[in-house]
Amino acid sequence: MTIVLKLGGSVVTEKDVPETVDEDRLASLAAAVAGVDESLVIVHGGGSFGHHHAAKYDVSVSEGTADPVAAREIHDAMIRLNQAVVGSLAAQNVPALPVQPLSMCARDGNGALTLEHSAIERQLSEGFVPVLHGDVIAHEGEGVSVLSGDELVVRLANQLAAERVGVCSSVPGVLDETGTVIDRIDDGDGLEHVLGESDATDVSGGMAGKVAALLELDVPASIFAPTAIEAFLGGETPGTTVGGGQAGP
Ligand code: IP8
């Protein structure tokens, strides 16, 4: 079985403090991941690394920049966070390898994403845990634009035919108007209350962007808080289950 797990940027960093890793949180997530026997792909978001730099240059998933200085600044910040995530996993003896989306993904002029996944497939079959991240990628007519970790999760899960998808977030799921976790979301209708702005600087669309991206999955995804990671990795479906058509629990 293949599992794709996203570690949200607001989970692994202090999202309001530029370039600050939440070391304790990351270590506890890495310890949970160390117990997994299945094929596992990890994707992490930008948190206080990518988003601040992207916002500085007005770069988002749709608005690009042709400035190589800006592109490198955003990418390099994500590399620093990726090194911290891979380092924390390695400290728990997880066979983690860093993988850079900038080198394997691109968008065409309509925004359609291509991802060359053969190296990831080979890394998995050799027993490694590829660790990818939100990034900047070449975008036809735009220079580079942001690739969110959620887009990456969806594309990887569909192309690798992953059986399970988990998104570890700073909230226990998608919340309704009363703050209660919504059990299941099958489409975007009636979800205006979750389509608001993210609290901190977020160039990928916050929870709205996350739900919209996850609705493109072939299998259901669970959105859950860090406290539920062991339950998810143990086969449960904590938090909110999004998308996946009829294949849900
Ligand atoms: O936090 C965004 O990834 P996300 C990555 O998953 C950058 O939306 C470069 C801002």
py3Dmol code that shows the C-alpha trace and the ligand (Angstrom):
import py3Dmol

protein = """\
ATOM      1  CA  MET A   1       0.000   0.000   0.000  1.00  0.00           C
ATOM      2  CA  THR A   2       1.170   3.522  -0.780  1.00  0.00           C
ATOM      3  CA  ILE A   3       0.359   6.396   1.587  1.00  0.00           C
ATOM      4  CA  VAL A   4       0.799  10.070   0.711  1.00  0.00           C
ATOM      5  CA  LEU A   5       1.087  12.218   3.834  1.00  0.00           C
ATOM      6  CA  LYS A   6       1.165  15.997   3.879  1.00  0.00           C
ATOM      7  CA  LEU A   7       2.684  17.774   6.849  1.00  0.00           C
ATOM      8  CA  GLY A   8       1.142  21.251   6.721  1.00  0.00           C
ATOM      9  CA  GLY A   9       3.476  24.211   6.768  1.00  0.00           C
ATOM     10  CA  SER A  10       1.636  25.655   9.761  1.00  0.00           C
ATOM     11  CA  VAL A  11       2.238  22.349  11.576  1.00  0.00           C
ATOM     12  CA  VAL A  12       6.000  22.071  11.059  1.00  0.00           C
ATOM     13  CA  THR A  13       6.809  25.800  11.366  1.00  0.00           C
ATOM     14  CA  GLU A  14       5.817  28.762  13.501  1.00  0.00           C
ATOM     15  CA  LYS A  15       3.797  30.252  10.680  1.00  0.00           C
ATOM     16  CA  ASP A  16       3.878  33.878  11.858  1.00  0.00           C
ATOM     17  CA  VAL A  17       7.620  33.955  12.648  1.00  0.00           C
ATOM     18  CA  PRO A  18       9.731  33.983   9.461  1.00  0.00           C
ATOM     19  CA  GLU A  19      11.826  30.846   8.896  1.00  0.00           C
ATOM     20  CA  THR A  20      11.178  29.201  12.253  1.00  0.00           C
ATOM     21  CA  VAL A  21      10.814  25.413  12.472  1.00  0.00           C
ATOM     22  CA  ASP A  22       8.588  23.960  15.196  1.00  0.00           C
ATOM     23  CA  GLU A  23      11.264  21.465  16.218  1.00  0.00           C
ATOM     24  CA  ASP A  24       9.273  19.669  18.916  1.00  0.00           C
ATOM     25  CA  ARG A  25       6.205  19.226  16.715  1.00  0.00           C
ATOM     26  CA  LEU A  26       8.356  18.015  13.846  1.00  0.00           C
ATOM     27  CA  ALA A  27      10.172  15.521  16.072  1.00  0.00           C
ATOM     28  CA  SER A  28       6.903  14.044  17.357  1.00  0.00           C
ATOM     29  CA  LEU A  29       5.512  13.713  13.808  1.00  0.00           C
ATOM     30  CA  ALA A  30       8.764  12.111  12.667  1.00  0.00           C
ATOM     31  CA  ALA A  31       8.522   9.616  15.552  1.00  0.00           C
ATOM     32  CA  ALA A  32       4.988   8.664  14.435  1.00  0.00           C
ATOM     33  CA  VAL A  33       6.139   8.235  10.834  1.00  0.00           C
ATOM     34  CA  ALA A  34       9.011   6.003  11.984  1.00  0.00           C
ATOM     35  CA  GLY A  35       6.479   3.311  12.891  1.00  0.00           C
ATOM     36  CA  VAL A  36       5.073   2.980   9.346  1.00  0.00           C
ATOM     37  CA  ASP A  37       5.864  -0.158   7.312  1.00  0.00           C
ATOM     38  CA  GLU A  38       4.018   0.856   4.124  1.00  0.00           C
ATOM     39  CA  SER A  39       5.394   2.795   1.129  1.00  0.00           C
ATOM     40  CA  LEU A  40       5.211   6.396   2.248  1.00  0.00           C
ATOM     41  CA  VAL A  41       5.606   9.686   0.365  1.00  0.00           C
ATOM     42  CA  ILE A  42       5.794  12.837   2.481  1.00  0.00           C
ATOM     43  CA  VAL A  43       4.982  16.329   1.225  1.00  0.00           C
ATOM     44  CA  HIS A  44       5.368  19.422   3.384  1.00  0.00           C
ATOM     45  CA  GLY A  45       4.015  22.911   2.943  1.00  0.00           C
ATOM     46  CA  GLY A  46       5.746  26.273   3.058  1.00  0.00           C
ATOM     47  CA  GLY A  47       4.736  27.640   6.454  1.00  0.00           C
ATOM     48  CA  SER A  48       6.917  30.560   7.506  1.00  0.00           C
ATOM     49  CA  PHE A  49       9.577  29.620   4.937  1.00  0.00           C
ATOM     50  CA  GLY A  50       8.015  29.750   1.439  1.00  0.00           C
ATOM     51  CA  HIS A  51       4.992  31.985   1.955  1.00  0.00           C
ATOM     52  CA  HIS A  52       6.753  35.079   3.309  1.00  0.00           C
ATOM     53  CA  HIS A  53       9.209  35.121   0.395  1.00  0.00           C
ATOM     54  CA  ALA A  54       6.461  34.403  -2.167  1.00  0.00           C
ATOM     55  CA  ALA A  55       4.286  37.209  -0.751  1.00  0.00           C
ATOM     56  CA  LYS A  56       7.252  39.624  -0.915  1.00  0.00           C
ATOM     57  CA  TYR A  57       7.400  39.110  -4.705  1.00  0.00           C
ATOM     58  CA  ASP A  58       3.591  38.780  -5.221  1.00  0.00           C
ATOM     59  CA  VAL A  59       4.045  35.218  -6.446  1.00  0.00           C
ATOM     60  CA  SER A  60       1.156  32.768  -5.990  1.00  0.00           C
ATOM     61  CA  VAL A  61      -0.222  29.652  -7.696  1.00  0.00           C
ATOM     62  CA  SER A  62      -1.571  31.845 -10.521  1.00  0.00           C
ATOM     63  CA  GLU A  63       0.715  34.932 -10.510  1.00  0.00           C
ATOM     64  CA  GLY A  64       4.306  34.251 -11.472  1.00  0.00           C
ATOM     65  CA  THR A  65       7.602  36.087 -11.673  1.00  0.00           C
ATOM     66  CA  ALA A  66      10.299  36.004 -14.338  1.00  0.00           C
ATOM     67  CA  ASP A  67      12.867  37.309 -11.820  1.00  0.00           C
ATOM     68  CA  PRO A  68      15.435  34.554 -11.153  1.00  0.00           C
ATOM     69  CA  VAL A  69      16.460  36.243  -7.889  1.00  0.00           C
ATOM     70  CA  ALA A  70      12.879  35.961  -6.597  1.00  0.00           C
ATOM     71  CA  ALA A  71      12.563  32.380  -7.852  1.00  0.00           C
ATOM     72  CA  ARG A  72      15.776  31.321  -6.107  1.00  0.00           C
ATOM     73  CA  GLU A  73      14.865  33.157  -2.888  1.00  0.00           C
ATOM     74  CA  ILE A  74      11.526  31.323  -2.579  1.00  0.00           C
ATOM     75  CA  HIS A  75      12.977  27.968  -3.633  1.00  0.00           C
ATOM     76  CA  ASP A  76      16.010  28.256  -1.346  1.00  0.00           C
ATOM     77  CA  ALA A  77      13.769  28.977   1.646  1.00  0.00           C
ATOM     78  CA  MET A  78      11.826  25.786   0.865  1.00  0.00           C
ATOM     79  CA  ILE A  79      15.086  23.840   0.581  1.00  0.00           C
ATOM     80  CA  ARG A  80      16.063  25.030   4.076  1.00  0.00           C
ATOM     81  CA  LEU A  81      12.742  23.788   5.461  1.00  0.00           C
ATOM     82  CA  ASN A  82      13.047  20.522   3.514  1.00  0.00           C
ATOM     83  CA  GLN A  83      16.479  19.956   5.047  1.00  0.00           C
ATOM     84  CA  ALA A  84      14.969  20.440   8.513  1.00  0.00           C
ATOM     85  CA  VAL A  85      12.128  17.984   7.778  1.00  0.00           C
ATOM     86  CA  VAL A  86      14.422  15.358   6.239  1.00  0.00           C
ATOM     87  CA  GLY A  87      16.872  15.844   9.117  1.00  0.00           C
ATOM     88  CA  SER A  88      14.176  15.282  11.715  1.00  0.00           C
ATOM     89  CA  LEU A  89      12.950  12.139   9.923  1.00  0.00           C
ATOM     90  CA  ALA A  90      16.524  10.873   9.573  1.00  0.00           C
ATOM     91  CA  ALA A  91      17.023  11.349  13.321  1.00  0.00           C
ATOM     92  CA  GLN A  92      14.193   8.818  13.810  1.00  0.00           C
ATOM     93  CA  ASN A  93      15.827   6.423  11.301  1.00  0.00           C
ATOM     94  CA  VAL A  94      13.207   7.075   8.627  1.00  0.00           C
ATOM     95  CA  PRO A  95      14.929   6.444   5.223  1.00  0.00           C
ATOM     96  CA  ALA A  96      13.974   9.920   3.996  1.00  0.00           C
ATOM     97  CA  LEU A  97      15.307  11.466   0.765  1.00  0.00           C
ATOM     98  CA  PRO A  98      14.867  15.124  -0.302  1.00  0.00           C
ATOM     99  CA  VAL A  99      13.034  15.613  -3.632  1.00  0.00           C
ATOM    100  CA  GLN A 100      12.724  19.020  -5.337  1.00  0.00           C
ATOM    101  CA  PRO A 101       9.528  19.666  -7.334  1.00  0.00           C
ATOM    102  CA  LEU A 102      11.247  22.514  -9.249  1.00  0.00           C
ATOM    103  CA  SER A 103      13.215  19.825 -11.096  1.00  0.00           C
ATOM    104  CA  MET A 104      10.260  17.547 -11.951  1.00  0.00           C
ATOM    105  CA  CYS A 105       7.114  19.688 -12.325  1.00  0.00           C
ATOM    106  CA  ALA A 106       5.897  22.473 -14.649  1.00  0.00           C
ATOM    107  CA  ARG A 107       2.672  24.260 -15.627  1.00  0.00           C
ATOM    108  CA  ASP A 108       1.423  25.048 -19.108  1.00  0.00           C
ATOM    109  CA  GLY A 109      -0.316  28.304 -20.104  1.00  0.00           C
ATOM    110  CA  ASN A 110      -3.675  26.986 -18.855  1.00  0.00           C
ATOM    111  CA  GLY A 111      -2.207  26.232 -15.435  1.00  0.00           C
ATOM    112  CA  ALA A 112      -2.222  22.465 -16.039  1.00  0.00           C
ATOM    113  CA  LEU A 113       0.468  20.691 -14.028  1.00  0.00           C
ATOM    114  CA  THR A 114       2.874  18.022 -15.263  1.00  0.00           C
ATOM    115  CA  LEU A 115       4.828  15.877 -12.802  1.00  0.00           C
ATOM    116  CA  GLU A 116       7.443  13.291 -13.781  1.00  0.00           C
ATOM    117  CA  HIS A 117       7.123  10.683 -11.024  1.00  0.00           C
ATOM    118  CA  SER A 118       9.313   7.780 -12.195  1.00  0.00           C
ATOM    119  CA  ALA A 119      12.176   8.665  -9.823  1.00  0.00           C
ATOM    120  CA  ILE A 120       9.770   8.729  -6.877  1.00  0.00           C
ATOM    121  CA  GLU A 121       8.378   5.335  -7.850  1.00  0.00           C
ATOM    122  CA  ARG A 122      11.900   3.931  -7.950  1.00  0.00           C
ATOM    123  CA  GLN A 123      12.795   5.506  -4.604  1.00  0.00           C
ATOM    124  CA  LEU A 124       9.727   3.850  -3.062  1.00  0.00           C
ATOM    125  CA  SER A 125      10.491   0.454  -4.548  1.00  0.00           C
ATOM    126  CA  GLU A 126      14.017   0.745  -3.123  1.00  0.00           C
ATOM    127  CA  GLY A 127      12.598   1.345   0.355  1.00  0.00           C
ATOM    128  CA  PHE A 128      13.126   5.110   0.657  1.00  0.00           C
ATOM    129  CA  VAL A 129      10.678   7.761   1.845  1.00  0.00           C
ATOM    130  CA  PRO A 130      10.699  10.639  -0.682  1.00  0.00           C
ATOM    131  CA  VAL A 131      10.116  14.007   1.001  1.00  0.00           C
ATOM    132  CA  LEU A 132       8.775  16.686  -1.360  1.00  0.00           C
ATOM    133  CA  HIS A 133       7.647  20.235  -0.654  1.00  0.00           C
ATOM    134  CA  GLY A 134       5.640  23.148  -1.988  1.00  0.00           C
ATOM    135  CA  ASP A 135       7.934  25.016  -4.364  1.00  0.00           C
ATOM    136  CA  VAL A 136       8.194  27.370  -7.317  1.00  0.00           C
ATOM    137  CA  ILE A 137       7.935  25.709 -10.730  1.00  0.00           C
ATOM    138  CA  ALA A 138       8.269  26.942 -14.323  1.00  0.00           C
ATOM    139  CA  HIS A 139       4.908  28.208 -15.608  1.00  0.00           C
ATOM    140  CA  GLU A 140       4.393  28.942 -19.317  1.00  0.00           C
ATOM    141  CA  GLY A 141       4.141  32.715 -19.860  1.00  0.00           C
ATOM    142  CA  GLU A 142       4.536  33.478 -16.101  1.00  0.00           C
ATOM    143  CA  GLY A 143       8.157  32.645 -15.317  1.00  0.00           C
ATOM    144  CA  VAL A 144       7.736  30.629 -12.127  1.00  0.00           C
ATOM    145  CA  SER A 145       4.647  30.332  -9.916  1.00  0.00           C
ATOM    146  CA  VAL A 146       3.944  28.556  -6.634  1.00  0.00           C
ATOM    147  CA  LEU A 147       3.185  24.841  -6.572  1.00  0.00           C
ATOM    148  CA  SER A 148       1.287  24.194  -3.341  1.00  0.00           C
ATOM    149  CA  GLY A 149       1.912  21.080  -1.311  1.00  0.00           C
ATOM    150  CA  ASP A 150      -1.784  20.221  -1.677  1.00  0.00           C
ATOM    151  CA  GLU A 151      -1.589  20.219  -5.489  1.00  0.00           C
ATOM    152  CA  LEU A 152       1.470  18.029  -5.165  1.00  0.00           C
ATOM    153  CA  VAL A 153      -0.325  15.618  -2.825  1.00  0.00           C
ATOM    154  CA  VAL A 154      -3.227  15.216  -5.262  1.00  0.00           C
ATOM    155  CA  ARG A 155      -1.050  14.756  -8.309  1.00  0.00           C
ATOM    156  CA  LEU A 156       1.325  12.312  -6.584  1.00  0.00           C
ATOM    157  CA  ALA A 157      -1.506  10.300  -5.037  1.00  0.00           C
ATOM    158  CA  ASN A 158      -3.319   9.974  -8.378  1.00  0.00           C
ATOM    159  CA  GLN A 159      -0.194   9.164 -10.411  1.00  0.00           C
ATOM    160  CA  LEU A 160       1.181   6.687  -7.852  1.00  0.00           C
ATOM    161  CA  ALA A 161      -2.313   5.174  -7.334  1.00  0.00           C
ATOM    162  CA  ALA A 162      -1.933   5.749  -3.572  1.00  0.00           C
ATOM    163  CA  GLU A 163      -4.492   3.963  -1.413  1.00  0.00           C
ATOM    164  CA  ARG A 164      -4.455   6.485   1.438  1.00  0.00           C
ATOM    165  CA  VAL A 165      -3.955  10.253   1.662  1.00  0.00           C
ATOM    166  CA  GLY A 166      -3.557  12.236   4.874  1.00  0.00           C
ATOM    167  CA  VAL A 167      -3.222  15.963   5.434  1.00  0.00           C
ATOM    168  CA  CYS A 168      -1.894  16.835   8.879  1.00  0.00           C
ATOM    169  CA  SER A 169      -3.114  20.358   9.528  1.00  0.00           C
ATOM    170  CA  SER A 170      -3.099  22.902  12.371  1.00  0.00           C
ATOM    171  CA  VAL A 171      -6.864  22.333  12.833  1.00  0.00           C
ATOM    172  CA  PRO A 172      -8.636  19.020  13.593  1.00  0.00           C
ATOM    173  CA  GLY A 173     -10.435  19.054  10.213  1.00  0.00           C
ATOM    174  CA  VAL A 174     -12.631  21.405   8.179  1.00  0.00           C
ATOM    175  CA  LEU A 175     -14.793  23.309  10.661  1.00  0.00           C
ATOM    176  CA  ASP A 176     -18.427  24.397  10.213  1.00  0.00           C
ATOM    177  CA  GLU A 177     -19.878  27.754  11.406  1.00  0.00           C
ATOM    178  CA  THR A 178     -20.063  26.448  14.982  1.00  0.00           C
ATOM    179  CA  GLY A 179     -16.477  25.236  15.017  1.00  0.00           C
ATOM    180  CA  THR A 180     -17.470  21.569  14.753  1.00  0.00           C
ATOM    181  CA  VAL A 181     -15.421  19.282  12.525  1.00  0.00           C
ATOM    182  CA  ILE A 182     -17.302  18.398   9.316  1.00  0.00           C
ATOM    183  CA  ASP A 183     -17.198  14.639   8.971  1.00  0.00           C
ATOM    184  CA  ARG A 184     -17.231  14.385   5.179  1.00  0.00           C
ATOM    185  CA  ILE A 185     -17.031  16.720   2.142  1.00  0.00           C
ATOM    186  CA  ASP A 186     -17.927  15.277  -1.262  1.00  0.00           C
ATOM    187  CA  ASP A 187     -18.105  18.507  -3.276  1.00  0.00           C
ATOM    188  CA  GLY A 188     -17.552  22.253  -2.881  1.00  0.00           C
ATOM    189  CA  ASP A 189     -21.267  23.149  -2.644  1.00  0.00           C
ATOM    190  CA  GLY A 190     -22.389  24.978   0.501  1.00  0.00           C
ATOM    191  CA  LEU A 191     -18.879  25.358   1.839  1.00  0.00           C
ATOM    192  CA  GLU A 192     -18.694  29.163   1.717  1.00  0.00           C
ATOM    193  CA  HIS A 193     -17.955  29.263   5.448  1.00  0.00           C
ATOM    194  CA  VAL A 194     -14.720  27.337   4.960  1.00  0.00           C
ATOM    195  CA  LEU A 195     -13.724  29.270   1.854  1.00  0.00           C
ATOM    196  CA  GLY A 196     -12.342  32.190   3.855  1.00  0.00           C
ATOM    197  CA  GLU A 197      -8.860  33.619   4.135  1.00  0.00           C
ATOM    198  CA  SER A 198      -6.058  31.875   5.957  1.00  0.00           C
ATOM    199  CA  ASP A 199      -4.938  33.538   9.250  1.00  0.00           C
ATOM    200  CA  ALA A 200      -1.285  33.897   8.353  1.00  0.00           C
ATOM    201  CA  THR A 201       0.448  34.760   5.082  1.00  0.00           C
ATOM    202  CA  ASP A 202      -0.622  32.024   2.661  1.00  0.00           C
ATOM    203  CA  VAL A 203      -0.209  32.364  -1.107  1.00  0.00           C
ATOM    204  CA  SER A 204      -1.919  29.002  -1.834  1.00  0.00           C
ATOM    205  CA  GLY A 205      -5.472  29.781  -0.690  1.00  0.00           C
ATOM    206  CA  GLY A 206      -5.650  28.426   2.883  1.00  0.00           C
ATOM    207  CA  MET A 207      -8.347  25.843   3.707  1.00  0.00           C
ATOM    208  CA  ALA A 208     -10.357  26.791   0.595  1.00  0.00           C
ATOM    209  CA  GLY A 209      -7.436  25.955  -1.668  1.00  0.00           C
ATOM    210  CA  LYS A 210      -6.796  22.764   0.294  1.00  0.00           C
ATOM    211  CA  VAL A 211     -10.373  21.459  -0.030  1.00  0.00           C
ATOM    212  CA  ALA A 212     -10.599  22.428  -3.713  1.00  0.00           C
ATOM    213  CA  ALA A 213      -7.350  20.591  -4.450  1.00  0.00           C
ATOM    214  CA  LEU A 214      -8.282  17.473  -2.444  1.00  0.00           C
ATOM    215  CA  LEU A 215     -11.638  17.151  -4.247  1.00  0.00           C
ATOM    216  CA  GLU A 216      -9.574  16.160  -7.322  1.00  0.00           C
ATOM    217  CA  LEU A 217      -8.317  12.993  -5.617  1.00  0.00           C
ATOM    218  CA  ASP A 218      -9.170   9.478  -6.826  1.00  0.00           C
ATOM    219  CA  VAL A 219      -9.258   8.264  -3.178  1.00  0.00           C
ATOM    220  CA  PRO A 220     -10.559  10.036  -0.058  1.00  0.00           C
ATOM    221  CA  ALA A 221      -8.194  12.217   1.980  1.00  0.00           C
ATOM    222  CA  SER A 222      -8.306  12.765   5.735  1.00  0.00           C
ATOM    223  CA  ILE A 223      -7.610  16.253   7.116  1.00  0.00           C
ATOM    224  CA  PHE A 224      -6.631  15.961  10.772  1.00  0.00           C
ATOM    225  CA  ALA A 225      -4.603  17.582  13.578  1.00  0.00           C
ATOM    226  CA  PRO A 226      -1.105  16.435  14.630  1.00  0.00           C
ATOM    227  CA  THR A 227      -2.598  14.638  17.648  1.00  0.00           C
ATOM    228  CA  ALA A 228      -4.392  12.275  15.227  1.00  0.00           C
ATOM    229  CA  ILE A 229      -1.391  11.306  13.090  1.00  0.00           C
ATOM    230  CA  GLU A 230      -0.950   7.931  14.783  1.00  0.00           C
ATOM    231  CA  ALA A 231      -4.652   7.145  14.280  1.00  0.00           C
ATOM    232  CA  PHE A 232      -4.358   8.013  10.573  1.00  0.00           C
ATOM    233  CA  LEU A 233      -1.172   6.021  10.091  1.00  0.00           C
ATOM    234  CA  GLY A 234      -2.819   3.146  11.956  1.00  0.00           C
ATOM    235  CA  GLY A 235      -5.603   2.955   9.337  1.00  0.00           C
ATOM    236  CA  GLU A 236      -8.285   5.199  10.868  1.00  0.00           C
ATOM    237  CA  THR A 237      -9.911   8.209   9.149  1.00  0.00           C
ATOM    238  CA  PRO A 238      -9.724  11.007  11.745  1.00  0.00           C
ATOM    239  CA  GLY A 239     -10.947  14.564  11.133  1.00  0.00           C
ATOM    240  CA  THR A 240     -12.653  15.450   7.836  1.00  0.00           C
ATOM    241  CA  THR A 241     -12.757  13.025   4.902  1.00  0.00           C
ATOM    242  CA  VAL A 242     -12.618  14.916   1.569  1.00  0.00           C
ATOM    243  CA  GLY A 243     -13.339  13.689  -1.959  1.00  0.00           C
ATOM    244  CA  GLY A 244     -12.600  10.306  -3.431  1.00  0.00           C
ATOM    245  CA  GLY A 245     -16.059   9.789  -4.942  1.00  0.00           C
ATOM    246  CA  GLN A 246     -17.731   6.596  -3.699  1.00  0.00           C
ATOM    247  CA  ALA A 247     -14.510   5.122  -2.325  1.00  0.00           C
ATOM    248  CA  GLY A 248     -14.935   6.635   1.142  1.00  0.00           C
ATOM    249  CA  PRO A 249     -15.251   4.859   4.495  1.00  0.00           C
TER     250      PRO A 249
END
"""
ligand_1 = """\
10
IP8
O 2.168 25.667 2.043
C 3.492 26.619 -0.661
O 3.103 25.321 -0.265
P 1.821 25.137 0.695
C 4.969 26.666 -1.030
O 1.529 23.679 0.682
C 5.507 28.022 -1.274
O 0.708 25.929 0.077
C 6.703 28.115 -2.096
C 4.999 29.129 -0.812
"""
view = py3Dmol.view(width=600, height=400)
view.addModel(protein, "pdb")
view.setStyle({"model": 0}, {"cartoon": {"style": "trace"}})
view.addModel(ligand_1, "xyz")
view.setStyle({"model": 1}, {"stick": {}})
view.zoomTo()
view.show()
